[in-house]
């Protein structure tokens, strides 16, 4: 029998790799879920910049449509309430609401990248709360990512959009608290958690958005798509991904979002990121790629 060709070997290797990646409940499936969540979240800037609406109105309708969507999948036995659920609702509302506000006060690139100071807090909190050590390759990837964040931050110091930069940084802290708290909720229904988070946001933001609550049909459709596809679903996907990979790794994978977000905004809206934003985003991407190349090289050896 003839030996298999190089092409056949390559195809076979790709097939095996794909099977491992999509294997349900495996770490690779968790990584793919986190990547998908990052890609969907990265579309936020396009929606926010495209809608000539106050940030409070955008936030309210995002919460509302996401809650209505997950209501259809909610089961009676899923309902369980405790202090961790309450903390999830509060940090979720605060993080997402402040992010929308930051997008209106500064560029989409600055808002999303500076929100991703979150991995710093995640690593610190996980070490303190769960006594989990930081692996060497994670540490270097984190340092590289944060250098990219600092480059973008200092490019905005003293500019008129500095308030938006400050709010985006605060959003990063809140987002990290939300992520870490998910560790205490993994045994609960993620449908219920995402539903309750968004319901709480809709209730809280309704009085603030009441003056601008009447929208055109096109605006409502855009916000419905945003609430369901871009906003609610990624939080559900992200929560599922955390069942098979660590909080630290998940927070690093999410650094894909600050790289993709300004790209989509530039392609759709035409907003051009500053040179420092481009440099900082490149540093983040290189650090993240280096982390996985290092792991791959160790795995092969």
C-alpha positions in Angstrom: 0.0 0.0 0.0 1.3 3.4 -0.9 2.3 5.8 1.8 -0.2 8.6 2.4 0.7 11.9 0.7 1.7 15.0 2.6 -1.6 16.6 1.6 -3.5 13.6 3.1 -1.5 13.8 6.3 -2.1 17.5 6.6 -5.9 17.1 6.1 -5.9 14.3 8.7 -4.0 16.5 11.2 -6.4 19.4 10.6 -9.4 17.1 11.2 -8.0 15.8 14.4 -7.2 19.4 15.6 -10.8 20.5 14.8 -12.3 17.6 16.7 -10.2 18.4 19.7 -11.2 22.1 19.5 -14.9 21.5 19.4 -15.0 18.6 21.8 -17.8 19.5 24.2 -16.6 20.3 27.7 -12.9 20.4 26.8 -10.6 23.4 27.5 -10.4 24.1 23.8 -14.2 24.4 23.5 -14.1 26.8 26.4 -11.4 28.9 24.6 -13.5 29.0 21.4 -16.5 30.2 23.4 -14.5 33.0 25.0 -13.1 34.0 21.6 -16.7 34.1 20.2 -17.8 36.2 23.1 -14.9 38.6 22.5 -15.8 38.9 18.8 -19.5 39.6 19.5 -18.6 42.1 22.2 -16.2 43.9 19.9 -19.2 45.0 17.7 -20.4 47.3 20.5 -18.6 50.4 19.2 -20.2 50.1 15.8 -23.7 50.1 17.3 -23.0 52.8 19.8 -21.4 55.1 17.3 -24.1 54.4 14.7 -27.0 55.3 16.9 -27.6 59.0 17.5 -29.0 58.3 20.9 -28.1 59.2 24.5 -25.9 56.5 26.2 -28.5 56.0 28.8 -31.2 55.2 26.2 -28.8 52.7 24.4 -28.0 51.0 27.7 -31.7 50.7 28.7 -32.7 49.1 25.4 -29.7 46.8 25.4 -30.7 45.5 28.8 -34.4 45.3 27.9 -34.0 43.3 24.7 -31.4 40.9 26.2 -33.7 40.3 29.2 -36.7 39.6 27.0 -34.7 37.2 24.8 -33.5 35.1 27.7 -36.9 35.1 29.3 -38.0 32.7 26.6 -35.4 30.1 27.8 -36.0 30.5 31.5 -37.3 27.6 33.5 -39.0 27.7 36.9 -36.4 25.4 38.5 -33.6 27.8 37.3 -34.6 30.5 39.7 -32.3 30.8 42.6 -31.3 34.0 44.4 -28.4 34.7 46.8 -25.9 37.5 47.6 -23.6 36.4 44.8 -26.5 36.8 42.3 -27.2 40.3 43.7 -23.5 41.2 43.4 -23.5 39.9 39.8 -26.5 42.2 38.9 -24.9 45.2 40.5 -21.5 44.9 38.9 -23.0 43.9 35.5 -25.2 47.0 35.4 -22.4 49.3 36.6 -19.8 47.9 34.2 -21.9 47.9 31.1 -23.6 51.2 31.8 -20.3 53.0 32.4 -18.8 51.4 29.2 -21.6 52.8 27.1 -21.1 56.3 28.6 -17.3 56.0 28.0 -18.0 55.2 24.3 -19.8 58.5 24.0 -17.1 60.6 25.7 -14.0 59.1 24.0 -13.2 57.0 20.9 -14.5 53.5 20.7 -10.8 52.3 20.6 -10.0 54.1 23.9 -13.1 53.0 25.7 -12.9 49.3 24.9 -9.1 49.0 25.4 -9.0 50.8 28.7 -11.9 48.7 29.9 -9.5 45.8 29.5 -7.4 46.8 32.4 -9.7 44.2 33.9 -7.2 41.3 33.6 -4.9 43.1 36.1 -7.7 43.1 38.7 -8.8 39.5 37.8 -5.3 38.1 38.4 -4.9 40.0 41.7 -8.4 38.9 42.9 -8.1 35.3 41.9 -4.7 35.1 43.7 -6.1 36.6 46.9 -9.5 34.8 46.9 -8.6 31.4 45.4 -4.8 31.2 46.1 -4.2 30.5 42.4 -0.6 31.2 41.2 0.1 33.2 38.1 1.9 31.0 35.5 5.0 32.4 33.8 3.6 32.7 30.3 0.4 34.2 31.7 2.4 36.8 33.6 4.4 37.9 30.5 1.2 38.0 28.4 -0.5 40.1 31.1 2.5 42.5 31.3 2.6 42.9 27.5 -1.2 43.5 27.4 -1.0 46.1 30.1 1.9 47.9 28.4 -0.4 48.2 25.4 -3.2 49.6 27.7 -0.7 52.2 29.1 0.4 53.3 25.7 -3.2 54.1 24.8 -3.9 55.7 28.1 -1.0 58.2 28.0 -2.0 59.0 24.4 -5.2 60.4 25.9 -3.9 62.3 28.9 -4.8 66.0 28.8 -7.1 65.6 25.8 -10.8 66.7 25.9 -11.9 63.0 26.1 -10.0 62.4 29.4 -13.4 62.0 31.3 -14.3 59.1 29.0 -10.9 57.6 29.6 -11.4 57.7 33.4 -14.9 56.2 33.1 -13.5 53.4 30.9 -10.9 52.6 33.5 -13.5 52.4 36.2 -15.6 50.2 33.9 -12.6 47.8 33.7 -12.5 47.5 37.5 -16.2 46.7 37.6 -16.0 44.2 34.8 -13.2 42.3 36.7 -15.4 42.1 39.8 -18.2 40.7 37.6 -15.9 38.1 36.0 -14.4 36.9 39.3 -17.9 36.7 40.9 -18.9 34.2 38.1 -16.7 31.6 39.8 -19.3 31.5 42.6 -22.2 31.1 40.2 -21.0 28.3 38.0 -23.4 25.8 39.6 -26.4 28.0 38.8 -28.4 28.4 35.6 -26.5 30.9 33.4 -29.8 31.6 31.6 -31.2 32.9 34.9 -28.1 34.9 35.7 -28.0 36.7 32.3 -31.8 37.3 32.4 -31.7 38.7 35.9 -28.7 40.9 35.2 -30.3 42.5 32.2 -33.7 42.8 33.9 -32.1 44.6 36.7 -30.4 46.9 34.2 -33.6 47.7 32.4 -35.5 48.5 35.6 -32.7 50.7 36.9 -32.2 52.6 33.6 -35.8 53.1 32.8 -36.3 56.2 34.9 -33.1 57.7 33.4 -34.1 57.0 29.8 -37.8 57.9 30.1 -37.4 61.2 28.2 -35.9 59.5 25.2 -37.8 56.2 25.2 -39.7 56.7 22.0 -37.6 55.6 19.0 -38.0 55.0 15.3 -38.5 51.4 14.1 -35.0 51.3 12.6 -33.5 52.3 15.9 -35.6 49.7 17.8 -34.5 47.0 15.4 -30.8 48.0 15.7 -31.1 48.0 19.5 -32.9 44.6 19.5 -30.1 43.1 17.5 -27.5 44.8 19.8 -29.2 43.6 23.0 -29.6 40.0 21.9 -26.7 39.2 19.6 -24.0 41.7 20.6 -24.8 42.1 24.3 -26.8 39.3 26.0 -25.6 36.2 24.1 -21.9 36.9 24.6 -22.3 37.1 28.4 -24.1 33.7 28.3 -21.4 32.2 26.1 -18.6 33.7 28.3 -20.1 32.1 31.4 -20.2 28.7 29.7 -16.6 29.0 28.6 -15.5 29.6 32.2 -16.6 26.1 33.0 -13.6 24.6 31.3 -10.9 27.3 31.5 -9.5 29.5 34.2 -10.5 33.1 34.9 -7.0 34.3 34.2 -6.9 32.7 30.7 -10.4 33.9 29.9 -9.5 37.5 30.8 -6.4 37.3 28.5 -8.4 35.9 25.6 -10.9 38.8 26.0 -8.0 41.1 25.0 -9.0 40.3 21.5 -11.9 42.7 21.9 -9.9 45.9 22.2 -8.1 44.9 19.1 -11.2 44.1 17.0 -13.5 46.9 18.3 -11.6 49.9 16.7 -11.2 47.9 13.5 -14.9 47.4 13.1 -15.6 51.1 13.9 -13.0 52.2 11.4 -14.4 49.9 8.7 -18.1 50.8 9.3 -18.0 54.3 10.8 -14.7 55.6 9.5 -13.4 56.7 12.9 -9.6 56.5 12.7 -7.8 55.4 15.9 -4.8 57.4 17.0 -1.3 56.2 16.3 -0.8 55.3 20.0 -4.0 53.3 20.0 -2.7 51.4 17.0 0.6 50.7 18.7 -1.0 49.8 22.0 -3.4 47.4 20.3 -0.6 45.8 18.4 1.3 45.2 21.6 -1.8 43.6 23.1 -2.2 41.3 20.2 1.4 40.3 20.0 1.4 39.5 23.7 -1.6 37.3 23.4 -0.3 35.5 20.4 3.0 34.9 22.1 1.3 33.4 25.1 -0.3 30.7 23.0 2.7 30.1 20.8 4.7 29.5 23.9 2.2 26.9 25.2 2.0 25.3 21.8 5.8 24.9 21.7 5.8 23.3 25.1 3.0 21.0 24.2 4.8 19.8 21.0 8.1 19.2 22.9 
